[in-house]
Amino acid sequence: MSEQTQYAWAAGFFDGEGCVSLHNQERWTCVRIILVQKDIRPLEHFKAIFDCTETLGIVTRSNRRNHYYRLVISGKKAAEVLTKMLPYLTLKRAVAEVALDLQSRVDSQGGYNRWNRMSDEELAIRRSLVDKVKWLNSGRWAAATTKPTDPAQPGCDSLNCTDDKVAEVAETTTRLIQ
């Protein structure tokens, strides 16, 4: 298969099984792409297409016997993978574009540590990009584009809204495949 055909396959697989997230801590952010699958072979194929060296993790839920495999690619390598898949992405195109915007900011401004501090303005921009990715990943954008704009309606689908909903988190245990 041609390289472009491989990227198209990877984009289709990623649209269905992948996730783009922006990992945020104190004064730094990181682009991550995550793929999860019960069968290890598609993940190995994905890694081979992009020449990834990341280790596949095995995740076991505490309340189930079944396990699944997870591939996490971060930083510049994640941006490289997203860039190659971007022309073929459908469902995850908007979130990939935001992630690439963040990574270009990180690349152009360098790493941050106690000697090279990020400005408050840059920090605010990056936090807004993180919030935008969370909003796109939540699916609330679909409701926001179809919901009538009646101020009497309760609830909020705005990117700037802070409702008191708490996300459910599954308890998981991860170990690396040797």
C-alpha positions, 0 to 999 in steps of 0.5 A: 500500500502507498504511504498516503493509503496507509495514512488514510487507513490510520485516520479512519481507525483513529476517527473510530477508536482514537482520542486527542487530548491536551494534558495540562499541568501547572505551567505546561501542556502536552498534546496526546493521542490515545488509541484503545483496542481489545486486539493488539494487531491494529495498534501495532499496525498503527505504530508501524505506519508512523514508526512509533517507538511508544510501548503498548500498555495493557489496561485491566478494569478492576471490576472486569476480567477483560483487558485491552491495549492502549497506545499513547503518543505525546508531544512532537510525535503526536503532532507529526502523526496528526499532521499526516492523518489530518487530510483524511480525518473526519470526526476528529479533524477539529480537535486535531487542528486545535492540538496542532495549534497548541503544539506549534505554540510549544515548538515556537516558544520552547520548553518552560522551567523555573528559569524560562517562565511562560507569560500569563498571556501565553498560559491563558491562551494554552488553557483556552486551547485545552478547554476547547479540546475538552469541549470538542471531545465532550460532544456538547458542541453538537448540542450547542449547534442544534439547540435553540438560543432561548435564554430561559432554557436551563443548562449551558453548552458554551465553551466558557460555561462551568456547570457542576457536572462531574465526569465519571472515571473508570478505575483502571490499572495499567501495565506496560508490555515488555 
